[in-house]
């Protein structure tokens, strides 16, 4: 048999000997190849584009959160929507876009709460999971919610949050008033919520919101504030802070390395970290800590947003590529009266909000300028009311897929019409009308909405 034709690394022993040689060879080849250079953000040809529809630009935006589902960018925003024919009333709603802002879908508003039998409070913020944006946690002024289908349906976690284990006998969460929520980048079942009212809380769950534990700070007789920053370098670490205003105001800044079971006091000074990065740095405004919160250094500019991976930090009009050590002027200032609130780490797209829209700082043509109304409008009519049950007065809310001649009437259980609330042409979208029942007996009533040949009904109960 001719063995001269065998490869040099034919035997296992020879293969093992060849591995170091192969590694050296690959390294030399890599060094010989031309290096791939990435154009710095401040040198790229980018522009600020308003991705909000024209119909929404007269109202304000308060939040932008970005994530990905199956490779598709998902953008969540909150918008204070002006209700047509309401005398200037605004209602906040949560919107979602999966096509770079061309169309928008309402995924949480007053109707959502009423359909689920919840007391309506406006959604303040949502935190999508970095690995799947369909999984998100959000909070209102008094509630904590979770969705696993991109906002199609919601689960109210508030009762479980209020029963959090605070490590004290008879302790409970009083006056839940969430201030922040964040889901772990490592595990969608791990989430932190901060709350501040007369007291402040930092509450953690490791099982998707079924059970909670955390810590409590007392003494905010004149109010309190609280927040958090999750580590992107350690899956069990989080930083929490609180500021309690009282006769003697005081601060708290603590770290947990076991996801809310125990907390270590880091400083009695007022520190409010908002971001962490992949090497464990903490960012709090214009200050940075490179040793896990033990000491702090001043940066030349405050970090408005920080990429958790890599060294990218962005202020209002400057960018840093070395974790806040040096800064470069951006070529284009953000739109007037706006603030940068989000960064998409996949392509470094910046997002800013203002009273006139949602702005994306991206390569030319990356975002189309939308001109259509939000796609939240249902194909079928929808009608609801709040409160329900009600005393004397209720608000009837109805949604139209398009502008139409509308009749909204109220009937008793015998089918007799007792009120005609609307008999006029109404705009597409969300509409509201008051229902005064001062002179009607207690009982069940039916609201009937008719637009063209289509109808929808809703039951409401009057109590005395």
MIDREN-261997 format. One record per residue (C-alpha): residue number from 1; x, y, z. Coordinates in steps of 0.05 Angstrom, whole numbers, plus 32768, in hexadecimal, padded with zeros to 4 digits. Example, Ala and Ser with C-alpha at 12.3 -4.5 7.8 and 13.67 -1.06 7.14 Angstrom:
baza n 1, x 80F6, y 7FA6, z 809C
baza n 2, x 8111, y 7FEB, z 808F
***
This chain:
baza n 1, x 8000, y 8000, z 8000
baza n 2, x 801B, y 8044, z 7FED
baza n 3, x 801C, y 806D, z 802D
baza n 4, x 8040, y 80A8, z 800E
baza n 5, x 7FFE, y 80C3, z 7FF4
baza n 6, x 7FE1, y 80C9, z 803B
baza n 7, x 7FD6, y 810F, z 8056
baza n 8, x 800A, y 8126, z 808A
baza n 9, x 7FD3, y 8129, z 80BF
baza n 10, x 7FB5, y 80E4, z 80B1
baza n 11, x 7FBD, y 80C7, z 80F7
baza n 12, x 7F9C, y 80E4, z 8135
baza n 13, x 7FDF, y 80F4, z 8155
baza n 14, x 7FF6, y 8119, z 8117
baza n 15, x 7FB3, y 813F, z 8114
baza n 16, x 7FBD, y 8158, z 815B
baza n 17, x 8003, y 816E, z 814A
baza n 18, x 7FEA, y 8193, z 810C
baza n 19, x 7FB6, y 81BD, z 8131
baza n 20, x 7FE7, y 81F2, z 814C
baza n 21, x 8008, y 81F6, z 8107
baza n 22, x 7FC4, y 8200, z 80E6
baza n 23, x 7FB2, y 8237, z 8118
baza n 24, x 7FF3, y 825C, z 810A
baza n 25, x 7FE8, y 8255, z 80BF
baza n 26, x 7FA1, y 8271, z 80C3
baza n 27, x 7FB8, y 82AB, z 80EE
baza n 28, x 7FEF, y 82BD, z 80BC
baza n 29, x 7FBD, y 82BA, z 8083
baza n 30, x 7F8C, y 82E7, z 80A8
baza n 31, x 7FC3, y 8319, z 80B6
baza n 32, x 7FD5, y 831A, z 806C
baza n 33, x 7F8D, y 8329, z 8056
baza n 34, x 7F77, y 8372, z 8053
baza n 35, x 7F53, y 8386, z 8093
baza n 36, x 7F09, y 8392, z 8090
baza n 37, x 7EFC, y 83D9, z 80A6
baza n 38, x 7EBA, y 83F4, z 80BF
baza n 39, x 7EAC, y 843D, z 80B0
baza n 40, x 7EA1, y 8462, z 80F2
baza n 41, x 7E5B, y 8477, z 8100
baza n 42, x 7E6C, y 84C2, z 80FE
baza n 43, x 7E8A, y 84B9, z 80B8
baza n 44, x 7E51, y 8493, z 809A
baza n 45, x 7E20, y 84B2, z 8069
baza n 46, x 7DE1, y 84B2, z 8095
baza n 47, x 7DA4, y 84DE, z 809E
baza n 48, x 7D6D, y 84E9, z 80D1
baza n 49, x 7D2B, y 84CF, z 80B6
baza n 50, x 7CE7, y 84D7, z 80D7
baza n 51, x 7CC8, y 8492, z 80D3
baza n 52, x 7C86, y 84A7, z 80F5
baza n 53, x 7C49, y 84AC, z 80C7
baza n 54, x 7C31, y 84F2, z 80B6
baza n 55, x 7BF1, y 84E6, z 80DD
baza n 56, x 7C19, y 84DB, z 811E
baza n 57, x 7C4B, y 8514, z 8119
baza n 58, x 7C1E, y 8545, z 813D
baza n 59, x 7C21, y 851B, z 817C
baza n 60, x 7C5A, y 8508, z 81AA
baza n 61, x 7C84, y 84C9, z 81B0
baza n 62, x 7CA3, y 84B2, z 81F1
baza n 63, x 7CC6, y 8470, z 81E4
baza n 64, x 7CEA, y 8447, z 81AF
baza n 65, x 7D00, y 83FF, z 81B8
baza n 66, x 7D1F, y 83D5, z 8181
baza n 67, x 7D2A, y 838B, z 817A
baza n 68, x 7D2A, y 8353, z 8146
baza n 69, x 7CFC, y 8318, z 8138
baza n 70, x 7D15, y 82E5, z 8105
baza n 71, x 7D46, y 8318, z 80E9
baza n 72, x 7D12, y 834F, z 80E0
baza n 73, x 7D19, y 8390, z 8106
baza n 74, x 7CDE, y 83A0, z 8133
baza n 75, x 7CD3, y 83E7, z 814D
baza n 76, x 7CA6, y 83F7, z 8188
baza n 77, x 7C91, y 843E, z 8199
baza n 78, x 7C5F, y 8461, z 81C6
baza n 79, x 7C36, y 8498, z 81A9
baza n 80, x 7C05, y 84CB, z 81C8
baza n 81, x 7BCE, y 84C5, z 8194
baza n 82, x 7B9B, y 84FD, z 818C
baza n 83, x 7B56, y 84DD, z 818B
baza n 84, x 7B2B, y 84F9, z 8151
baza n 85, x 7AEC, y 8520, z 8165
baza n 86, x 7B00, y 851F, z 81AF
baza n 87, x 7B0D, y 8568, z 81BA
baza n 88, x 7B58, y 8560, z 81BC
baza n 89, x 7B5E, y 8522, z 81E7
baza n 90, x 7B9F, y 84F9, z 81E2
baza n 91, x 7BA6, y 84AF, z 81F0
baza n 92, x 7BE8, y 848B, z 81F4
baza n 93, x 7BF1, y 844B, z 81CD
baza n 94, x 7C28, y 841A, z 81BE
baza n 95, x 7C39, y 8411, z 8174
baza n 96, x 7C63, y 83DE, z 814F
baza n 97, x 7C83, y 83DD, z 810A
baza n 98, x 7CA4, y 83A2, z 80E8
baza n 99, x 7CB2, y 83C4, z 80A5
baza n 100, x 7CE1, y 83FD, z 80B8
baza n 101, x 7CA9, y 842C, z 80C9
baza n 102, x 7C80, y 8427, z 8089
baza n 103, x 7C43, y 840E, z 80B1
baza n 104, x 7C32, y 840D, z 80FB
baza n 105, x 7C05, y 83E1, z 8124
baza n 106, x 7BE5, y 83F3, z 8167
baza n 107, x 7BF4, y 83BA, z 8198
baza n 108, x 7BDF, y 83DA, z 81DA
baza n 109, x 7BAD, y 8411, z 81E8
baza n 110, x 7B6F, y 841D, z 8212
baza n 111, x 7B47, y 83EA, z 81E9
baza n 112, x 7B7C, y 83B5, z 81F8
baza n 113, x 7B74, y 83C0, z 8243
baza n 114, x 7B28, y 83C1, z 8240
baza n 115, x 7B24, y 8381, z 8217
baza n 116, x 7B4D, y 835E, z 824D
baza n 117, x 7B26, y 837C, z 8286
baza n 118, x 7B61, y 83A5, z 829F
baza n 119, x 7B60, y 83EC, z 82B9
baza n 120, x 7B7F, y 8416, z 8282
baza n 121, x 7BC2, y 8438, z 828E
baza n 122, x 7BEE, y 8450, z 8256
baza n 123, x 7C29, y 8424, z 8242
baza n 124, x 7C69, y 8448, z 8256
baza n 125, x 7CA0, y 841B, z 823C
baza n 126, x 7CAD, y 83D5, z 821F
baza n 127, x 7CED, y 83AD, z 821F
baza n 128, x 7CF2, y 8379, z 81E8
baza n 129, x 7D20, y 833D, z 81F0
baza n 130, x 7D60, y 8347, z 81C8
baza n 131, x 7D5C, y 8302, z 81A9
baza n 132, x 7D11, y 8304, z 8197
baza n 133, x 7CEB, y 8346, z 8196
baza n 134, x 7CA8, y 8321, z 8199
baza n 135, x 7CB7, y 8315, z 81E3
baza n 136, x 7CB0, y 8357, z 8208
baza n 137, x 7CA0, y 8373, z 824C
baza n 138, x 7C80, y 83B6, z 8258
baza n 139, x 7C62, y 83E1, z 828E
baza n 140, x 7C2D, y 8416, z 8299
baza n 141, x 7C27, y 8445, z 82D5
baza n 142, x 7C0D, y 840C, z 8300
baza n 143, x 7C15, y 83CA, z 82DA
baza n 144, x 7C49, y 839B, z 82BD
baza n 145, x 7C39, y 8374, z 827D
baza n 146, x 7C59, y 833F, z 8252
baza n 147, x 7C4E, y 8329, z 820B
baza n 148, x 7C6B, y 82ED, z 81E6
baza n 149, x 7C4D, y 82FC, z 81A2
baza n 150, x 7C63, y 8342, z 8192
baza n 151, x 7C29, y 8364, z 81B5
baza n 152, x 7BF0, y 833C, z 8197
baza n 153, x 7BDD, y 8325, z 81DD
baza n 154, x 7BF4, y 833B, z 8222
baza n 155, x 7BFB, y 831C, z 8267
baza n 156, x 7BF1, y 8346, z 82A6
baza n 157, x 7C2B, y 8337, z 82D6
baza n 158, x 7C16, y 836C, z 8309
baza n 159, x 7BF8, y 833C, z 833D
baza n 160, x 7C37, y 8312, z 833D
baza n 161, x 7C64, y 834F, z 8342
baza n 162, x 7C3E, y 836A, z 837E
baza n 163, x 7C4B, y 8327, z 83A2
baza n 164, x 7C96, y 832C, z 8399
baza n 165, x 7CC2, y 830D, z 83CF
baza n 166, x 7CE6, y 8348, z 83EF
baza n 167, x 7D0A, y 831E, z 8423
baza n 168, x 7CE3, y 833E, z 845C
baza n 169, x 7CAA, y 8322, z 8486
baza n 170, x 7C66, y 833E, z 8470
baza n 171, x 7C89, y 836A, z 843B
baza n 172, x 7C63, y 8378, z 83FB
baza n 173, x 7C67, y 83A7, z 83C0
baza n 174, x 7C3B, y 83E2, z 83D1
baza n 175, x 7C25, y 8415, z 839D
baza n 176, x 7C46, y 83F4, z 8360
baza n 177, x 7C5D, y 842C, z 8331
baza n 178, x 7C8E, y 840F, z 82FE
baza n 179, x 7CC7, y 843B, z 82E6
baza n 180, x 7CEF, y 840B, z 82BB
baza n 181, x 7CEF, y 83C4, z 829F
baza n 182, x 7D26, y 839C, z 827E
baza n 183, x 7D2C, y 8354, z 8266
baza n 184, x 7D6E, y 832F, z 826B
baza n 185, x 7D94, y 832B, z 8229
baza n 186, x 7DA6, y 82E3, z 823C
baza n 187, x 7D61, y 82C7, z 824F
baza n 188, x 7D1B, y 82E0, z 823E
baza n 189, x 7D00, y 82C3, z 827F
baza n 190, x 7D2C, y 82F2, z 82A9
baza n 191, x 7D11, y 8338, z 82B2
baza n 192, x 7D1A, y 8372, z 82E2
baza n 193, x 7CE8, y 83A8, z 82F4
baza n 194, x 7CF4, y 83E7, z 831E
baza n 195, x 7CBC, y 840C, z 8341
baza n 196, x 7CB8, y 844D, z 8368
baza n 197, x 7C80, y 846E, z 838F
baza n 198, x 7C86, y 847D, z 83D9
baza n 199, x 7CBA, y 8446, z 83DA
baza n 200, x 7CE7, y 8429, z 83A4
baza n 201, x 7CEE, y 83E1, z 838D
baza n 202, x 7D1B, y 83B6, z 8360
baza n 203, x 7CF8, y 8375, z 834D
baza n 204, x 7D12, y 833A, z 8326
baza n 205, x 7CF3, y 82FC, z 8306
baza n 206, x 7D17, y 82BF, z 82EB
baza n 207, x 7CDA, y 829A, z 82D2
baza n 208, x 7CBA, y 82C9, z 82A1
baza n 209, x 7C93, y 82F1, z 82D5
baza n 210, x 7C72, y 82B9, z 82FD
baza n 211, x 7C99, y 82C8, z 833D
baza n 212, x 7CC0, y 8305, z 8354
baza n 213, x 7CF3, y 8318, z 8388
baza n 214, x 7D19, y 8358, z 8397
baza n 215, x 7D29, y 8390, z 83C6
baza n 216, x 7D06, y 83CD, z 83E2
baza n 217, x 7D1D, y 8412, z 83F8
baza n 218, x 7CF4, y 843B, z 8429
baza n 219, x 7CED, y 8485, z 8436
baza n 220, x 7CD3, y 84A8, z 83F8
baza n 221, x 7C9E, y 84D1, z 841C
baza n 222, x 7CA4, y 8506, z 83E5
baza n 223, x 7CAA, y 84D5, z 83AC
baza n 224, x 7CDF, y 84A7, z 8390
baza n 225, x 7D00, y 8491, z 8350
baza n 226, x 7D23, y 844F, z 833D
baza n 227, x 7D44, y 842F, z 8301
baza n 228, x 7D71, y 83F6, z 82EB
baza n 229, x 7DA6, y 83DF, z 82BB
baza n 230, x 7DB1, y 8395, z 82AA
baza n 231, x 7DF7, y 837A, z 829F
baza n 232, x 7E09, y 8364, z 8258
baza n 233, x 7E47, y 8340, z 8272
baza n 234, x 7E29, y 8316, z 82AB
baza n 235, x 7DE6, y 82F3, z 82A4
baza n 236, x 7DD6, y 82F8, z 82EF
baza n 237, x 7DEB, y 8341, z 82FC
baza n 238, x 7DC1, y 837F, z 82FD
baza n 239, x 7DC9, y 83C5, z 8319
baza n 240, x 7D90, y 83EA, z 833B
baza n 241, x 7D8A, y 8430, z 8357
baza n 242, x 7D56, y 8459, z 837C
baza n 243, x 7D4F, y 84A1, z 8393
baza n 244, x 7D1E, y 84AF, z 83CB
baza n 245, x 7D07, y 84F5, z 83D9
baza n 246, x 7CF2, y 8505, z 8421
baza n 247, x 7D03, y 8531, z 845C
baza n 248, x 7D49, y 8515, z 8451
baza n 249, x 7D51, y 84FC, z 840A
baza n 250, x 7D7E, y 84C1, z 83FD
baza n 251, x 7D97, y 8494, z 83C5
baza n 252, x 7DA6, y 844B, z 83BA
baza n 253, x 7DD2, y 8429, z 8386
baza n 254, x 7DD8, y 83DE, z 838B
baza n 255, x 7DEE, y 83A1, z 8364
baza n 256, x 7DD2, y 835A, z 8362
baza n 257, x 7DFC, y 8320, z 8349
baza n 258, x 7DC6, y 82EB, z 8353
baza n 259, x 7D8C, y 830C, z 832E
baza n 260, x 7D68, y 832D, z 8368
baza n 261, x 7D74, y 82FC, z 83A1
baza n 262, x 7DA7, y 8328, z 83C4
baza n 263, x 7DC0, y 836F, z 83B9
baza n 264, x 7E02, y 8391, z 83C8
baza n 265, x 7E06, y 83DC, z 83D7
baza n 266, x 7E34, y 83FC, z 83A4
baza n 267, x 7E30, y 8445, z 83B7
baza n 268, x 7E07, y 8475, z 83E1
baza n 269, x 7E12, y 84AB, z 83AC
baza n 270, x 7DDD, y 84B9, z 8379
baza n 271, x 7DEF, y 848C, z 833D
baza n 272, x 7DBD, y 847D, z 8306
baza n 273, x 7DDC, y 844B, z 82D5
baza n 274, x 7DB3, y 8442, z 8296
baza n 275, x 7DE0, y 8416, z 826B
baza n 276, x 7E14, y 83DF, z 826F
baza n 277, x 7E41, y 83C2, z 823A
baza n 278, x 7E5F, y 837E, z 822B
baza n 279, x 7E9D, y 8389, z 8255
baza n 280, x 7E77, y 839F, z 8293
baza n 281, x 7E7C, y 83EA, z 828E
baza n 282, x 7E44, y 8414, z 82AC
baza n 283, x 7E2B, y 8455, z 828E
baza n 284, x 7E06, y 848A, z 82B6
baza n 285, x 7DFD, y 84C9, z 828E
baza n 286, x 7E41, y 84E8, z 8283
baza n 287, x 7E63, y 84B8, z 82B4
baza n 288, x 7E7F, y 8472, z 82A9
baza n 289, x 7E95, y 843C, z 82D9
baza n 290, x 7EC7, y 8409, z 82C0
baza n 291, x 7EC9, y 83E0, z 8300
baza n 292, x 7E81, y 83CC, z 8309
baza n 293, x 7E6A, y 840B, z 832C
baza n 294, x 7EA1, y 8412, z 8360
baza n 295, x 7EBF, y 8451, z 8342
baza n 296, x 7EA8, y 8482, z 830D
baza n 297, x 7ECA, y 84AF, z 82DA
baza n 298, x 7EB0, y 84EB, z 82B5
baza n 299, x 7EA7, y 84E7, z 8269
baza n 300, x 7EA8, y 8522, z 823B
baza n 301, x 7E60, y 8514, z 8225
baza n 302, x 7E24, y 84F1, z 8242
baza n 303, x 7E12, y 84AF, z 8224
baza n 304, x 7DCB, y 84B2, z 8209
baza n 305, x 7DCE, y 846A, z 81EF
baza n 306, x 7E03, y 8434, z 81F5
baza n 307, x 7E0B, y 83F5, z 81CB
baza n 308, x 7E0F, y 83BA, z 81FB
baza n 309, x 7E40, y 8397, z 81CD
baza n 310, x 7E7E, y 83BB, z 81B6
baza n 311, x 7E95, y 8400, z 81CA
baza n 312, x 7E62, y 842D, z 81A9
baza n 313, x 7E43, y 8465, z 81D2
baza n 314, x 7E1B, y 84A0, z 81B7
baza n 315, x 7E0B, y 84E3, z 81D6
baza n 316, x 7DDD, y 8517, z 81B8
baza n 317, x 7E0E, y 852A, z 8181
baza n 318, x 7E4F, y 8503, z 8190
baza n 319, x 7E64, y 84BA, z 818B
baza n 320, x 7E99, y 8491, z 81AF
baza n 321, x 7EB8, y 8450, z 8197
baza n 322, x 7EE4, y 8443, z 81D3
baza n 323, x 7EB2, y 8441, z 820D
baza n 324, x 7EB0, y 848B, z 821A
baza n 325, x 7EFA, y 849C, z 8218
baza n 326, x 7EF9, y 84C6, z 81D8
baza n 327, x 7EBE, y 84E4, z 81B2
baza n 328, x 7EB1, y 84F9, z 816A
baza n 329, x 7E81, y 852D, z 8150
baza n 330, x 7E45, y 8511, z 8129
baza n 331, x 7E3A, y 8530, z 80E4
baza n 332, x 7DF0, y 853C, z 80EE
baza n 333, x 7DCD, y 8554, z 812D
baza n 334, x 7D8E, y 8531, z 8142
baza n 335, x 7D4C, y 8555, z 8131
baza n 336, x 7D3B, y 8591, z 815D
baza n 337, x 7D1D, y 8582, z 81A1
baza n 338, x 7D2B, y 8537, z 819A
baza n 339, x 7D51, y 8506, z 81C5
baza n 340, x 7D75, y 84C7, z 81B1
baza n 341, x 7D57, y 848C, z 81D5
baza n 342, x 7D6A, y 844B, z 81B2
baza n 343, x 7DA1, y 842B, z 8188
baza n 344, x 7D9A, y 83EE, z 815C
baza n 345, x 7DDB, y 83C8, z 8168
baza n 346, x 7DD7, y 83A0, z 8127
baza n 347, x 7DE1, y 83DC, z 80FA
baza n 348, x 7DEC, y 8416, z 812C
baza n 349, x 7DAB, y 8438, z 8117
baza n 350, x 7D9A, y 846E, z 814A
baza n 351, x 7D53, y 847F, z 815D
baza n 352, x 7D3B, y 84C1, z 817A
baza n 353, x 7CF6, y 84DA, z 818F
baza n 354, x 7CD7, y 851F, z 8190
baza n 355, x 7C93, y 8540, z 8192
baza n 356, x 7C8F, y 8538, z 8146
baza n 357, x 7CA6, y 84F2, z 8139
baza n 358, x 7CD4, y 84B6, z 813E
baza n 359, x 7D17, y 84C2, z 811E
baza n 360, x 7D49, y 848F, z 8103
baza n 361, x 7D91, y 84A0, z 80F5
baza n 362, x 7DA1, y 846F, z 80BD
baza n 363, x 7DBF, y 8467, z 8078
baza n 364, x 7D9A, y 848B, z 8041
baza n 365, x 7D5F, y 8462, z 8029
baza n 366, x 7D5F, y 8432, z 8063
baza n 367, x 7D1C, y 844D, z 807B
baza n 368, x 7CE3, y 8464, z 804F
baza n 369, x 7CBC, y 84A1, z 8064
baza n 370, x 7C77, y 8487, z 8077
baza n 371, x 7C39, y 84AE, z 8062
baza n 372, x 7C02, y 847C, z 8073
baza n 373, x 7BD8, y 8478, z 80B1
baza n 374, x 7BEB, y 8441, z 80E3
baza n 375, x 7BD6, y 83FB, z 80CF
baza n 376, x 7BB9, y 83F1, z 8114
baza n 377, x 7B73, y 83FA, z 80FA
baza n 378, x 7B4B, y 83BB, z 80FC
baza n 379, x 7B29, y 839D, z 80C0
baza n 380, x 7AEC, y 8391, z 80EC
baza n 381, x 7ACB, y 83C6, z 8117
baza n 382, x 7ADE, y 83C8, z 8160
baza n 383, x 7AB7, y 83E8, z 819A
baza n 384, x 7AC4, y 83E8, z 81E5
baza n 385, x 7AB7, y 8414, z 8221
baza n 386, x 7AD8, y 8428, z 8262
baza n 387, x 7ACE, y 8424, z 829B
baza n 388, x 7AA4, y 83E5, z 8298
baza n 389, x 7A7C, y 83DD, z 82C5
baza n 390, x 7A70, y 8428, z 82CC
baza n 391, x 7A48, y 845A, z 82F4
baza n 392, x 7A24, y 8492, z 82D0
baza n 393, x 7A58, y 849E, z 829A
baza n 394, x 7A82, y 8473, z 826C
baza n 395, x 7AAD, y 847F, z 822F
baza n 396, x 7A9E, y 8457, z 81F1
baza n 397, x 7ADC, y 844B, z 81C5
baza n 398, x 7AD7, y 8430, z 817F
baza n 399, x 7B08, y 8424, z 8146
baza n 400, x 7AFA, y 842B, z 80FC
baza n 401, x 7B24, y 840E, z 80C4
baza n 402, x 7B12, y 844A, z 8098
baza n 403, x 7AEB, y 848B, z 809A
baza n 404, x 7AA1, y 847D, z 8098
baza n 405, x 7A5B, y 8494, z 80AC
baza n 406, x 7A52, y 8477, z 80F2
baza n 407, x 7A19, y 846B, z 8122
baza n 408, x 7A26, y 8459, z 816B
baza n 409, x 79E8, y 8449, z 8193
baza n 410, x 79D9, y 842A, z 81D7
baza n 411, x 79A1, y 83F7, z 81E3
baza n 412, x 7984, y 83D8, z 8221
baza n 413, x 797B, y 838C, z 822A
baza n 414, x 7936, y 8391, z 8209
baza n 415, x 7954, y 83AE, z 81CA
baza n 416, x 793A, y 83F5, z 81D4
baza n 417, x 7969, y 842C, z 81BE
baza n 418, x 7977, y 8459, z 81FA
baza n 419, x 79AE, y 8485, z 81DD
baza n 420, x 79CA, y 8499, z 8199
baza n 421, x 7A11, y 84AE, z 81A8
baza n 422, x 7A2B, y 84B9, z 8161
baza n 423, x 7A09, y 84C2, z 811E
baza n 424, x 7A3D, y 84E3, z 80F2
baza n 425, x 7A7A, y 84D8, z 80C7
baza n 426, x 7AB8, y 84C5, z 80EF
baza n 427, x 7B02, y 84BD, z 80DD
baza n 428, x 7B27, y 847B, z 80D9
baza n 429, x 7B4B, y 8465, z 8118
baza n 430, x 7B38, y 846C, z 8161
baza n 431, x 7AFB, y 8495, z 8173
baza n 432, x 7AD9, y 84A2, z 81B6
baza n 433, x 7A95, y 84BB, z 81CE
baza n 434, x 7A79, y 84C6, z 8214
baza n 435, x 7A3C, y 849F, z 822C
baza n 436, x 7A15, y 84C1, z 8264
baza n 437, x 79E5, y 8492, z 8287
baza n 438, x 79CF, y 84BE, z 82C1
baza n 439, x 7985, y 84B1, z 82B4
baza n 440, x 7989, y 8467, z 82A2
baza n 441, x 797D, y 842D, z 82D2
baza n 442, x 79B4, y 83FD, z 82E5
baza n 443, x 79BD, y 83C2, z 82B8
baza n 444, x 79DE, y 83A7, z 8279
baza n 445, x 79DF, y 83D1, z 823A
baza n 446, x 79F9, y 83C3, z 81F4
baza n 447, x 7A20, y 83F5, z 81C9
baza n 448, x 7A15, y 83EA, z 817F
baza n 449, x 7A47, y 8407, z 814E
baza n 450, x 7A33, y 840A, z 8105
baza n 451, x 7A5F, y 8422, z 80CB
baza n 452, x 7A43, y 8415, z 8086
baza n 453, x 7A2A, y 83CD, z 8084
baza n 454, x 7A56, y 83B6, z 80BE
baza n 455, x 7A44, y 83B5, z 8107
baza n 456, x 7A65, y 83A5, z 814A
baza n 457, x 7A47, y 83A1, z 8190
baza n 458, x 7A61, y 83A7, z 81D7
baza n 459, x 7A40, y 839A, z 821A
baza n 460, x 7A49, y 83C8, z 8255
baza n 461, x 7A2B, y 83C8, z 829B
baza n 462, x 7A0E, y 8404, z 82C0
baza n 463, x 7A11, y 83FE, z 830B
baza n 464, x 79F3, y 842B, z 8341
***
